[in-house]
């Protein structure tokens, strides 16, 4: 199969007008991030899929009640902003600038999923957040110079604070007049669960926030009046899915998320996913397998859909934020997120070959899979290796801001990414055995290049990289059986291995982890801690990477899982965090997330 010829075919079929029109339409329908808008937006999306040629289009409802969980992700309650929300300075202030946050100016000036003020609003002084003395916030608005999250919100709510005035000063150095979307407020997962306490939260621009902070630093009183009415309760959220059918019901999938307030993140990704299917439908290619698109709420909706078990998805591509202006205006590269250490897959290499052949001038960095965002199915139990091609989001302060460099779309780049993804999908869905045979030498070359590129590898790190590369090559056999054997995959990297790759624990915590063998009992990773009674949940911080969890198969030790993850991600987990990981796993095992098979000299009782 000629990859350049395939790419040129999609270049002729690609409709930049359709992609831009669909992206803008979805953005306008969902930009307020209110659940009342989602029935309309998803009905529009289902009809748009049908017009693009998709069949078996479904609009699937999931409970949004703060209780219902799928793979331990508890779907947040439905949230709707009622009318205008605003925050006003009542104390001496320039008259033209008294309104410092206003949903008529920017919809997410009222933080999505936050709590309400009383009907007439709340009036009180502004005070700086005092971590050591939260009781000082009683009857006051609290200034916080980063994103309010989790336990801090509950702590202030219990103290009797009126609400939170939040900004992101790091973002402000790039664009002081942009507003940060204050998402991810939950302590148990990204979002609030049913029993969490909430406060009204206003997001203000860094320029306005700096003036507020300076007033307080100079000992002046700042009196605020805020009105924010949110309706929170049981509702629904939806997954929209459809297929371009092939000869087989086995599926390659495109994931893209809904329900966020940015054209770039991710209305453009949904529009690109629609276009992938439309181009394949109109290409004249004979599909051996089927293409499925899945559009849903980031992380939560996808897990709710996958938990139903009605799909036949074998591998997937995430289309989250494929083309912000940061690539062109800031010179940030495209980020090619590969499969995970626990589930290596050959599309890691196939996309690199397609870019090499068709868009060699792209600036692109390769990164190992981390199970973040909507790649969380790329682990052994869920068994859907998932890639992701997107514009790098560093520096992080630009993420989720109204600044044009983040929020707007580079439409030229959107076209390139969409055509690259369509080319890969077309190969996956149409390739014959001889097409794979033609590519094998290049896949081996690219696998070797990735495995041996770190000159300072320890023998154990090199072993992890070589095992991963061999796994990528061997995975070809899962898509095209009989093509690559385990021996052939190993032969491709055998000479890159270093002698004596044994992993030796040295510290007491490393030795504890090396004597602990754990088996996962359910797919996904502990997220909302839904198995644990609310008042028994403990926040261990983040001593355990999601990848550690997915490597705990009852054969590897915890120490092996930690150091394998370190080798892939280029991290060094501290001795303290290894000790915390051991304690965390013991805690989670009590509630049925894991089974401890061996823990030091004792044999753990089995649940």
Residue pairs with C-beta under 8 A, 6 or more apart in sequence:
1 427
1 430
1 431
1 432
1 435
1 438
3 353
3 354
3 357
3 358
3 423
3 427
4 357
4 358
6 423
6 426
6 427
7 354
7 357
7 358
7 359
7 419
7 420
7 423
9 283
10 279
10 283
10 419
10 422
10 423
10 426
11 419
13 279
13 282
13 283
14 275
14 279
14 415
14 418
14 419
15 275
15 278
16 411
16 414
16 415
18 271
18 274
18 275
18 278
19 268
19 271
19 272
19 274
19 275
19 411
19 414
19 415
19 418
20 271
20 409
20 411
22 48
22 270
22 271
22 274
22 275
23 263
23 267
23 268
23 270
23 271
23 409
24 263
24 267
25 44
25 48
26 41
26 44
26 45
26 258
26 267
26 270
26 271
27 261
27 262
27 263
27 267
29 37
29 40
29 41
29 44
30 37
30 38
30 41
30 258
30 259
30 260
30 261
30 267
31 107
31 261
32 81
32 107
32 261
33 79
33 107
33 108
33 112
33 259
33 260
33 261
34 79
34 80
34 81
35 64
35 78
35 79
35 80
35 235
35 236
35 237
36 80
38 236
38 237
38 238
38 258
38 259
39 236
39 238
41 258
42 59
42 238
42 240
42 258
43 59
45 59
45 240
45 258
45 270
45 295
46 57
46 58
46 59
46 240
46 242
48 274
49 57
49 240
49 242
49 274
49 277
49 293
50 57
50 242
52 274
52 275
52 277
52 278
52 281
53 244
53 277
53 278
53 281
53 282
54 242
54 243
54 244
54 277
54 281
54 293
55 242
55 243
55 244
55 245
56 242
56 243
56 245
57 240
57 241
57 242
58 239
58 240
58 241
58 242
59 238
59 239
59 240
60 238
60 239
60 240
60 241
60 305
60 308
61 236
61 237
61 238
62 68
62 70
62 75
62 236
62 237
62 238
62 239
62 301
62 304
62 305
63 75
63 234
63 236
64 75
64 76
64 77
64 78
64 234
64 235
64 236
64 237
65 75
65 77
65 78
65 194
65 233
65 234
65 235
66 74
66 75
66 76
66 77
66 192
66 193
66 194
66 195
66 196
67 74
67 193
67 194
68 74
68 75
69 75
69 528
69 530
70 300
70 303
70 304
70 306
70 307
71 303
71 306
71 307
71 382
71 522
71 523
71 524
71 527
72 522
72 524
72 525
72 526
72 527
72 528
72 529
72 530
72 531
72 593
73 189
73 299
73 300
73 303
73 304
73 524
73 527
73 528
74 188
74 189
74 191
74 193
74 194
74 300
74 527
74 528
74 530
75 237
75 297
75 300
75 301
75 304
76 113
76 186
76 191
76 192
76 193
76 300
77 192
77 194
77 232
77 233
77 234
77 235
78 231
78 232
78 233
78 234
78 235
78 236
78 237
79 112
79 113
79 230
79 231
79 232
80 230
80 231
80 232
81 103
81 107
81 110
81 228
81 229
81 230
82 229
82 230
82 231
83 229
84 102
84 103
84 104
84 227
85 101
85 102
85 103
85 109
85 110
85 202
85 226
85 227
85 228
85 229
86 99
86 101
86 102
86 103
86 104
86 109
86 226
86 227
87 99
87 100
87 101
87 102
87 109
87 165
87 202
87 204
87 224
87 225
87 226
88 98
88 99
88 100
88 224
88 225
88 226
89 97
89 98
89 100
89 222
89 223
89 224
90 98
90 123
90 223
90 224
90 225
91 220
91 221
91 222
91 223
97 208
99 105
100 202
100 204
100 208
100 212
101 109
101 110
101 165
101 202
101 203
101 204
101 208
101 226
102 109
103 109
103 110
106 179
106 402
107 261
108 179
108 181
108 182
108 203
108 261
108 402
109 179
109 202
109 203
109 204
110 200
110 201
110 202
110 203
110 228
110 230
111 148
111 166
111 181
111 182
111 183
111 185
111 201
111 202
111 203
112 181
112 182
112 183
112 261
113 183
113 185
113 191
113 192
113 198
113 232
114 182
114 185
114 198
114 199
114 200
114 201
114 228
114 230
115 157
115 163
115 197
115 198
115 199
115 200
115 201
115 228
115 230
115 232
116 200
116 228
116 229
116 230
116 232
117 162
117 163
117 200
117 226
117 227
117 228
117 229
119 229
120 227
121 225
121 226
121 227
121 228
122 141
122 162
122 163
122 200
122 225
122 226
123 223
123 224
123 225
123 226
124 139
124 140
124 141
124 162
124 223
124 224
125 140
125 141
125 221
125 222
125 223
125 224
126 140
126 141
126 142
126 143
126 165
126 212
126 216
126 222
126 223
126 224
127 136
127 137
127 140
127 141
127 142
127 143
127 216
128 142
128 143
128 213
128 216
129 137
129 142
129 143
129 144
129 145
129 152
129 156
130 136
130 137
134 155
134 156
134 158
134 159
134 161
135 159
136 159
137 156
137 159
137 160
137 161
138 159
138 160
138 161
139 160
139 161
139 162
140 161
140 162
141 161
141 162
141 163
141 164
141 165
141 224
141 226
142 156
142 161
142 162
142 163
142 164
142 165
143 165
143 209
143 212
143 213
143 216
144 152
144 164
144 165
144 166
144 167
145 166
145 167
145 168
145 169
145 209
145 213
146 166
146 167
146 168
146 169
146 170
147 166
147 168
147 180
147 182
147 184
147 185
148 164
148 166
148 182
148 185
148 201
149 184
149 185
149 186
149 187
150 185
150 186
150 187
150 188
150 539
151 187
151 539
153 164
153 185
153 187
153 196
153 197
153 198
153 199
153 201
154 187
154 196
154 197
156 164
156 199
157 197
157 198
157 199
158 197
161 199
162 199
162 200
162 226
163 199
163 200
163 201
163 202
163 226
163 228
164 199
164 200
164 201
164 202
165 202
165 204
165 209
165 212
165 224
166 180
166 182
166 201
166 202
166 203
166 204
167 180
167 203
167 204
167 205
167 206
167 208
167 209
168 180
168 206
168 397
168 401
169 206
169 209
169 210
170 395
170 396
170 397
171 178
171 180
171 206
171 397
171 398
171 401
171 403
172 178
172 205
172 206
172 207
172 209
172 210
172 397
173 397
174 395
174 397
174 398
174 403
174 405
175 398
175 401
175 403
175 405
176 205
176 206
176 207
176 210
177 205
177 206
177 207
178 205
178 206
178 401
178 402
178 403
179 203
179 204
179 205
179 401
179 402
180 203
180 400
180 401
181 203
181 260
181 261
181 262
181 400
181 401
181 402
182 201
182 203
183 190
183 260
183 400
184 190
184 191
185 191
185 192
185 201
186 192
186 193
186 196
186 528
187 196
187 539
188 196
188 527
188 528
188 529
188 537
189 527
189 528
190 299
190 300
191 300
192 198
193 528
193 530
193 534
195 534
198 232
200 226
200 228
200 230
202 226
202 228
204 212
212 222
215 222
216 222
237 259
237 296
237 297
237 300
237 301
238 258
238 296
238 301
239 294
239 295
239 296
239 297
239 301
239 302
239 304
239 305
240 258
240 294
240 295
240 296
241 292
241 293
241 294
241 295
241 305
241 311
242 277
242 292
242 293
243 251
243 290
243 291
243 292
243 293
244 277
244 280
244 281
244 287
244 290
244 291
245 287
245 290
246 287
246 288
246 289
246 290
246 291
246 429
247 286
247 287
247 288
247 289
248 288
248 289
248 290
249 290
249 312
250 289
250 290
250 312
250 314
251 289
251 290
251 291
251 292
251 311
251 312
251 313
251 314
252 289
252 290
252 291
252 292
252 313
252 314
252 315
252 316
252 317
252 425
252 428
252 429
253 291
253 292
253 293
253 294
253 311
253 313
253 315
253 316
253 317
253 384
254 273
254 276
254 277
254 291
254 292
254 293
254 294
254 316
254 317
254 319
254 421
254 425
255 273
255 293
255 294
255 295
255 302
255 316
255 317
255 318
255 319
255 320
255 374
255 386
256 266
256 269
256 270
256 272
256 273
256 293
256 294
256 295
256 318
256 319
256 320
256 374
257 266
257 269
257 270
257 295
257 296
257 297
257 298
257 301
257 302
257 320
257 373
257 374
258 266
258 270
258 295
258 296
258 297
258 301
259 297
259 298
259 301
260 266
260 298
262 400
262 406
262 407
263 407
263 408
263 409
264 321
264 323
264 324
264 325
264 406
264 407
264 408
264 409
265 320
265 321
265 324
265 400
265 406
265 407
266 298
266 319
266 320
266 321
268 321
268 322
268 323
268 409
268 414
269 319
269 320
269 321
269 322
270 295
270 319
272 319
272 322
272 414
272 417
272 418
272 421
273 293
273 295
273 319
274 293
275 418
275 422
276 291
276 293
276 418
276 421
276 422
276 425
277 291
277 293
279 422
280 287
280 291
280 422
280 425
280 426
280 429
283 426
285 426
285 429
285 430
286 430
287 429
287 430
288 429
288 430
288 431
289 314
289 428
289 429
290 312
290 429
291 425
291 429
292 311
292 313
294 302
294 305
294 311
294 313
294 316
296 302
296 304
296 305
297 304
298 320
298 373
298 374
299 373
299 374
299 376
302 374
302 376
302 377
303 376
303 524
305 311
306 313
306 377
306 382
306 384
313 377
313 384
314 384
314 478
314 479
315 345
315 347
315 384
315 385
315 386
315 428
315 479
316 377
316 378
316 384
316 385
316 386
316 387
317 347
317 386
317 387
317 388
317 389
317 421
317 424
317 425
318 337
318 373
318 374
318 375
318 386
318 387
318 388
318 390
319 421
320 373
320 374
320 388
320 390
321 390
321 391
321 393
322 389
322 390
322 391
322 413
322 414
322 417
322 418
323 391
323 409
323 410
323 411
323 413
323 414
323 416
323 417
324 391
324 405
324 406
324 407
324 408
324 409
324 410
325 404
325 405
325 406
325 408
325 409
325 410
326 332
326 391
326 392
326 393
326 398
326 405
326 406
327 333
327 334
327 363
327 391
327 410
327 413
328 410
328 413
329 405
330 405
331 363
332 391
332 392
332 393
332 394
333 363
333 364
333 365
333 391
333 392
334 362
334 363
334 364
334 365
334 389
334 390
334 391
334 392
334 417
335 364
335 365
335 367
335 388
335 389
335 390
335 391
335 392
335 393
336 348
336 351
336 352
336 364
336 365
336 366
336 367
336 387
336 388
336 389
337 367
337 368
337 369
337 370
337 375
337 387
337 388
337 389
337 390
338 348
338 366
338 367
338 368
338 369
338 387
339 345
339 347
339 348
339 369
339 378
339 385
339 386
339 387
339 472
340 368
340 369
340 370
340 371
340 375
340 378
340 379
340 385
340 547
340 550
340 568
341 368
341 369
341 464
341 468
341 547
341 551
341 564
341 565
341 567
341 568
342 379
342 380
342 547
342 550
342 551
343 369
343 378
343 379
343 380
343 383
343 385
343 550
344 385
344 468
344 469
344 471
344 472
344 474
344 475
345 378
345 385
345 387
345 472
345 475
346 443
346 472
346 473
346 475
346 476
346 479
347 385
347 387
347 424
347 428
348 366
348 387
348 450
348 472
349 442
349 443
349 446
349 447
349 450
349 472
349 473
350 424
350 427
350 428
350 439
350 443
351 387
351 389
351 420
351 424
352 366
352 446
353 439
353 442
353 443
353 446
354 420
354 423
354 424
354 427
355 362
355 364
355 420
358 419
358 420
358 423
359 416
359 420
362 416
365 392
366 450
368 468
368 568
368 569
369 375
369 378
369 386
369 387
370 545
370 546
370 547
370 569
371 378
371 379
371 525
371 546
371 547
371 550
372 546
373 388
374 386
374 388
375 386
375 387
375 388
376 382
376 386
376 524
376 525
376 546
377 383
377 384
377 386
378 384
378 385
378 386
379 523
379 524
379 525
379 550
380 550
380 553
381 520
381 522
381 523
381 524
381 550
382 523
382 524
385 475
389 417
389 420
389 421
390 417
391 410
391 413
393 399
398 405
398 406
399 406
400 406
401 407
427 435
428 479
431 480
433 480
433 483
436 476
436 479
436 480
436 483
437 483
440 476
440 483
440 484
443 472
443 473
443 476
444 473
444 492
447 469
447 470
447 472
447 473
447 492
447 493
448 469
448 492
448 493
448 496
450 465
450 468
450 469
451 462
451 465
451 466
451 468
451 469
451 493
451 496
452 462
452 465
452 493
452 496
454 461
454 462
454 465
457 465
457 498
458 498
458 501
459 497
459 498
459 499
459 500
459 501
459 502
460 501
460 502
460 503
460 563
460 567
461 567
462 496
462 497
462 498
462 501
463 497
463 498
463 501
464 563
464 564
464 567
464 568
465 567
465 568
466 493
466 494
466 496
466 497
468 568
469 492
469 493
470 486
470 489
470 490
470 492
470 493
471 489
473 484
473 488
473 489
473 492
474 484
474 485
474 486
474 489
476 483
476 484
477 483
477 484
477 485
503 514
503 559
503 560
503 563
505 511
505 513
505 514
505 559
507 575
507 578
508 579
509 575
509 576
509 578
509 579
509 582
510 559
510 575
510 578
512 578
512 579
512 582
512 600
513 557
513 558
513 559
513 562
513 578
513 581
513 582
514 557
514 558
514 559
514 560
515 557
515 598
515 599
515 600
515 601
516 557
516 558
516 559
516 582
516 585
516 596
516 598
516 599
516 600
517 554
517 555
517 556
517 557
517 558
517 596
517 597
517 598
517 599
518 552
518 554
518 558
518 585
518 589
518 594
518 595
518 596
518 597
519 552
519 553
519 554
519 594
519 595
519 597
520 549
520 550
520 552
520 553
520 593
520 594
521 592
521 593
521 594
521 595
522 592
522 593
525 546
525 549
525 550
526 549
526 588
526 593
529 537
529 591
531 591
531 592
531 593
532 591
538 587
540 580
540 583
540 584
540 587
541 580
543 577
543 578
543 580
543 581
543 584
544 580
544 581
544 584
544 585
545 565
545 569
545 571
545 573
547 561
547 564
547 565
547 568
547 569
548 558
548 561
548 562
548 565
548 581
551 560
551 561
551 564
551 565
552 558
552 561
552 585
552 594
554 595
554 597
556 564
558 578
558 581
558 582
558 585
559 578
562 573
562 578
562 581
563 573
565 571
565 573
566 572
566 573
573 581
585 594
585 596
586 596
586 599
588 594
589 595
589 596
589 604
589 607
592 607
595 604
595 606
595 607
596 604
597 603
597 604
597 606
598 604
